Amino acid sequence: HEWFRRARTAPAGSPERDYYIWSDTQEKFQEAEVIFSDYETSNWEWDNVAKAYYWHRFYSHQADLNYNNPRVREELRKVIDFWYGLGVDGIRLTSIMFLFRQEGTNCENLPEVHLYLKELRKYVEGKYPGQVLIAETNLWPEEAAQYFGEGDECHMNYHFPLMPRLYMALQTEDRYPILDILEQTPPIPENCQWALFLRNHDDLMLSMVTEEERDYLYKVMAQDHGAKINEGIRRRLAPLLDNDRRKIELLNSLLFSLPGSPVLYYG
């Protein structure tokens, strides 16, 4: 990316360099989880051009932006202006719980994230009324609901724990997995909504189920070892359901009947 190319050659401490998070060592933020531990051994990656390590919470080719830098925030507002200006209805804020870092923490769900979301929501509401910010947090319902704030942070939030339980209920022919997670879902502000989905561009994440449930879903839906990735299954909707049209229609019927707004991923 042009920002990274510019940052790696800029002087240390300059605004251009500070678009990203740099360090001379890998010692900082040691309590932060290495999320893709199947592929990465550290959240730091050495850059031969900058002669420094840069921070990434996911893959090493995905350097994290530094949201403490006002210029980065301004760049994001320009991105929002571009897409909302084209008429898109909403923007997904992926993995927003990782936006900020603090030594001595796991660098997740920090107060600075919520302060920034309030700032972003105010900007969107003032300039693009009716268009929404959608949080992607992959948290338990009670934790995920914090990203609605008091109706002044994200308009919507993906209900990740519900998604694998729809498949679990279908496979076991038992409604309990769905009822159980709905009972764990707290009330939310009236001007906010859960986003419900069957699949998205990521794997079918199984981090929000028990180890026993995960093993069962692997057994019935990921017989091919190559379909497993981290704690998930990398398959699209139809192959997950053996291309069975009745099962596909049943799950979509469930999706449209549950409390929340259905989000359909093309294909």
C-alpha positions as CSV (number, residue, x, y, z in Angstrom):
1,H,0.0,0.0,0.0
2,E,1.2,3.5,-0.8
3,W,0.9,4.5,2.9
4,F,3.1,1.7,4.0
5,R,5.7,2.4,1.3
6,R,5.8,6.0,2.3
7,A,6.0,5.1,6.1
8,R,8.9,2.7,5.8
9,T,11.1,5.3,4.2
10,A,10.0,8.3,6.3
11,P,12.1,9.4,9.3
12,A,11.3,7.8,12.6
13,G,8.7,9.9,14.6
14,S,7.4,11.7,11.5
15,P,3.6,11.8,10.9
16,E,4.1,9.7,7.7
17,R,6.1,7.0,9.6
18,D,3.5,7.1,12.4
19,Y,0.7,5.8,10.1
20,Y,1.8,2.4,11.5
21,I,3.2,1.1,14.8
22,W,6.9,0.6,14.8
23,S,9.4,-0.7,17.4
24,D,13.1,-1.6,17.5
25,T,12.3,-4.8,19.4
26,Q,9.5,-7.3,19.7
27,E,9.1,-6.8,23.4
28,K,6.1,-4.5,23.5
29,F,2.5,-5.7,23.9
30,Q,3.5,-9.3,24.8
31,E,0.1,-10.0,26.4
32,A,-1.6,-9.7,23.0
33,E,-2.7,-13.0,21.5
34,V,-1.2,-14.1,18.2
35,I,-4.5,-14.7,16.5
36,F,-3.4,-16.7,13.4
37,S,-0.9,-18.8,15.3
38,D,-1.2,-21.5,12.6
39,Y,0.7,-19.1,10.3
40,E,2.3,-16.4,12.5
41,T,4.7,-16.7,15.5
42,S,4.6,-13.0,16.5
43,N,2.5,-9.9,16.1
44,W,5.7,-8.1,15.1
45,E,7.4,-8.4,11.7
46,W,10.8,-7.0,10.7
47,D,11.0,-4.6,7.7
48,N,14.4,-4.4,6.0
49,V,13.6,-1.0,4.5
50,A,12.5,0.7,7.8
51,K,15.1,-1.3,9.8
52,A,12.4,-1.7,12.4
53,Y,9.5,-4.1,13.4
54,Y,5.9,-3.2,12.5
55,W,2.8,-4.4,14.4
56,H,0.1,-6.6,12.9
57,R,-2.7,-8.5,14.7
58,F,-3.4,-10.8,11.8
59,Y,-1.1,-11.8,8.9
60,S,2.3,-10.2,8.5
61,H,1.2,-8.6,5.2
62,Q,-1.6,-6.7,7.1
63,A,0.2,-4.0,9.0
64,D,-2.0,-2.3,11.6
65,L,-2.7,1.4,11.2
66,N,-2.0,3.7,14.1
67,Y,-5.3,5.3,15.1
68,N,-3.6,7.5,17.6
69,N,-2.3,9.4,14.6
70,P,-4.9,12.2,13.7
71,R,-3.8,11.9,10.1
72,V,-4.9,8.3,10.0
73,R,-8.3,9.3,11.4
74,E,-8.6,11.9,8.7
75,E,-7.7,9.4,6.0
76,L,-10.5,7.1,7.3
77,R,-13.0,9.9,7.1
78,K,-12.0,10.4,3.5
79,V,-12.6,6.6,2.9
80,I,-16.0,6.9,4.4
81,D,-16.8,10.0,2.3
82,F,-15.8,8.1,-0.8
83,W,-18.0,5.1,-0.2
84,Y,-21.0,6.8,1.3
85,G,-20.7,9.4,-1.5
86,L,-21.2,6.5,-4.0
87,G,-24.4,5.5,-2.1
88,V,-23.4,2.5,-0.1
89,D,-25.8,1.9,2.8
90,G,-23.2,0.8,5.4
91,I,-19.6,0.1,6.1
92,R,-18.3,-2.9,8.1
93,L,-15.7,-2.0,10.7
94,T,-13.7,-5.2,10.9
95,S,-12.1,-6.4,14.1
96,I,-12.6,-3.0,15.7
97,M,-11.7,-4.3,19.2
98,F,-8.1,-4.4,18.1
99,L,-7.8,-0.7,17.0
100,F,-5.7,0.5,19.9
101,R,-2.9,-0.9,22.1
102,Q,-1.9,-0.5,25.7
103,E,1.1,-2.0,27.5
104,G,0.1,-4.5,30.2
105,T,-3.2,-5.4,28.5
106,N,-4.2,-7.9,25.8
107,C,-4.8,-4.9,23.5
108,E,-8.5,-5.8,23.0
109,N,-11.7,-3.8,23.8
110,L,-9.8,-0.8,25.2
111,P,-11.7,2.3,26.3
112,E,-10.1,4.3,23.4
113,V,-11.9,2.1,20.9
114,H,-15.3,3.2,22.3
115,L,-14.3,6.9,22.4
116,Y,-13.2,6.7,18.7
117,L,-16.4,4.9,17.7
118,K,-18.4,7.7,19.3
119,E,-16.4,10.2,17.3
120,L,-17.0,8.3,14.1
121,R,-20.7,7.8,14.7
122,K,-21.1,11.6,15.3
123,Y,-19.3,12.3,12.0
124,V,-21.5,9.8,10.1
125,E,-24.8,10.9,11.7
126,G,-24.0,14.6,10.9
127,K,-23.0,14.0,7.3
128,Y,-24.7,10.8,6.2
129,P,-28.0,10.3,8.1
130,G,-29.5,6.9,7.4
131,Q,-26.2,5.2,6.5
132,V,-24.8,2.8,9.1
133,L,-21.6,1.6,10.7
134,I,-21.6,-2.2,11.3
135,A,-19.3,-3.6,14.0
136,E,-17.5,-6.9,13.5
137,T,-16.3,-8.1,16.9
138,N,-16.7,-11.9,17.2
139,L,-17.5,-11.6,20.9
140,W,-20.1,-13.1,23.2
141,P,-23.4,-11.2,23.0
142,E,-22.9,-9.3,26.3
143,E,-19.5,-8.1,25.3
144,A,-20.5,-7.4,21.7
145,A,-23.4,-5.3,22.9
146,Q,-20.9,-2.8,24.4
147,Y,-20.1,-1.7,20.8
148,F,-23.6,-0.2,20.5
149,G,-22.7,2.2,23.3
150,E,-25.8,4.0,24.4
151,G,-26.9,4.1,20.8
152,D,-24.0,6.4,20.0
153,E,-21.4,4.0,18.7
154,C,-22.1,1.4,15.9
155,H,-25.6,1.2,14.4
156,M,-25.3,-2.6,13.9
157,N,-23.2,-5.5,15.2
158,Y,-22.8,-9.0,13.7
159,H,-24.1,-11.7,16.0
160,F,-21.3,-14.1,15.7
161,P,-22.2,-16.7,18.4
162,L,-25.6,-17.3,16.8
163,M,-24.2,-18.2,13.4
164,P,-22.5,-21.6,14.3
165,R,-25.5,-22.5,16.4
166,L,-27.8,-22.3,13.4
167,Y,-25.7,-25.1,11.8
168,M,-25.6,-27.0,15.1
169,A,-29.4,-26.9,15.5
170,L,-29.8,-28.1,11.9
171,Q,-27.3,-31.0,12.2
172,T,-28.7,-32.2,15.6
173,E,-32.3,-31.4,14.8
174,D,-32.6,-29.6,18.1
175,R,-33.6,-26.0,18.7
176,Y,-31.7,-25.7,22.0
177,P,-28.4,-24.2,20.6
178,I,-30.5,-21.3,19.1
179,L,-32.7,-20.7,22.2
180,D,-29.6,-20.9,24.5
181,I,-27.7,-18.1,22.7
182,L,-30.8,-15.9,22.3
183,E,-31.3,-16.1,26.0
184,Q,-27.7,-14.9,26.5
185,T,-28.3,-11.9,24.2
186,P,-29.0,-8.7,26.1
187,P,-31.4,-5.9,25.2
188,I,-29.8,-3.2,23.0
189,P,-30.6,0.5,22.3
190,E,-33.7,1.0,20.2
191,N,-31.8,2.7,17.4
192,C,-29.4,-0.2,17.1
193,Q,-29.8,-3.7,15.6
194,W,-28.1,-7.1,15.5
195,A,-26.9,-8.2,12.0
196,L,-27.6,-11.9,11.5
197,F,-25.8,-14.0,8.9
198,L,-25.2,-17.6,7.7
199,R,-21.8,-17.0,6.0
200,N,-19.4,-14.2,5.2
201,H,-16.0,-14.0,3.5
202,D,-14.2,-15.4,6.5
203,D,-14.2,-19.0,7.7
204,L,-17.2,-20.4,9.6
205,M,-15.8,-19.3,13.0
206,L,-16.2,-21.8,15.8
207,S,-14.4,-19.9,18.6
208,M,-17.8,-19.1,20.1
209,V,-18.9,-22.7,20.7
210,T,-17.7,-25.3,23.2
211,E,-14.9,-27.7,22.4
212,E,-17.4,-30.6,22.2
213,E,-19.6,-28.6,19.8
214,R,-16.6,-27.6,17.7
215,D,-15.4,-31.3,17.4
216,Y,-18.9,-32.3,16.3
217,L,-19.2,-29.6,13.7
218,Y,-15.7,-30.5,12.4
219,K,-16.8,-34.2,12.1
220,V,-20.0,-33.5,10.2
221,M,-19.1,-30.4,8.1
222,A,-15.3,-30.6,7.6
223,Q,-14.4,-34.1,6.8
224,D,-11.8,-32.7,4.4
225,H,-8.9,-31.8,6.6
226,G,-8.1,-28.9,4.3
227,A,-11.4,-27.3,5.3
228,K,-10.1,-26.6,8.8
229,I,-8.4,-23.3,9.6
230,N,-7.6,-22.1,13.1
231,E,-10.9,-22.5,15.0
232,G,-13.1,-22.5,11.9
233,I,-14.2,-24.2,8.7
234,R,-13.4,-22.6,5.3
235,R,-16.3,-23.6,3.2
236,R,-19.2,-21.6,1.6
237,L,-22.9,-22.1,2.5
238,A,-23.9,-24.7,-0.2
239,P,-21.0,-27.1,0.4
240,L,-21.5,-26.9,4.1
241,L,-25.0,-28.1,3.6
242,D,-24.0,-30.8,1.0
243,N,-25.7,-28.6,-1.7
244,D,-29.1,-29.6,-0.2
245,R,-31.6,-27.0,-1.4
246,R,-34.0,-27.8,1.4
247,K,-31.4,-27.3,4.1
248,I,-30.3,-24.0,2.5
249,E,-33.9,-22.8,2.4
250,L,-34.5,-23.9,6.0
251,L,-31.5,-22.0,7.3
252,N,-32.4,-18.9,5.4
253,S,-36.0,-19.2,6.7
254,L,-34.6,-19.3,10.2
255,L,-32.3,-16.3,9.5
256,F,-35.3,-14.2,8.4
257,S,-37.5,-15.2,11.4
258,L,-35.0,-14.4,14.2
259,P,-34.8,-11.0,15.9
260,G,-32.3,-8.9,13.9
261,S,-31.6,-7.8,10.4
262,P,-30.5,-10.6,8.0
263,V,-27.3,-9.9,6.1
264,L,-26.8,-12.0,2.9
265,Y,-23.4,-12.7,1.5
266,Y,-23.6,-13.1,-2.3
267,G,-22.9,-16.5,-3.8
